[in-house]
Structure formats: structure tokens, C-alpha cells
Amino acid sequence: MHLIFVVSVVFLPCSVMGMIVRYGECFEEMEEGNCRARILRYYYESENDTCNPFYYGGCDGNGNNFETMEKCEKRCKV
């Protein structure tokens, strides 16, 4: 019984904190950036649980910016 309690107290908060850190960038708004490049990237839209393409300008973006659809889905999709 004590072992279950110890495991719950130690590992549950760690797993919850890991989810918050891991998925934080997935909830940022899509940011094209201020530069003029047209680099095909993908962003996660949390309302629809989808990864969508957009053109990144090359600078001043945020973490919700993935090189491939697969990377976006692996990181963010539920």
C-alpha cells in the first residue's frame, strides 16, 4: 500500500509537469514571422487537434513551427 502511495506522489507530478513543458509550444498562436522568406512549415491548431501548413518568413517566429507534418503531429496531437 505504501509503495503505491510513494509511486503516485513521486511519478504523477513529474508526468504532469512533463506534459506541460512538452506541449507548451503547441498552444501558441501560429506566427509567420517578420521576414520575407516563404518556408513551408506546419503549426498545431489546438481547437481542432490538427497540424496545418503555413509559410514561415524565416525570423521572429515561435515554437509552434515544425519542419514536417510528422514532427508537428508527434509533438502536439492528442
C-alpha positions, 0 to 999 in steps of 0.5 A: 500500500505504501509503495503505491502511495510513494509511486503516485506522489513521486511519478504523477507530478513529474508526468504532469509537469512533463506534459506541460513543458512538452506541449507548451509550444503547441498552444501558441498562436501560429506566427509567420514571422517578420521576414520575407522568406516563404518556408513551408512549415506546419503549426498545431491548431489546438481547437481542432487537434490538427497540424496545418501548413503555413509559410514561415518568413524565416525570423521572429517566429515561435515554437509552434513551427515544425519542419514536417507534418510528422514532427508537428503531429508527434509533438502536439496531437492528442 
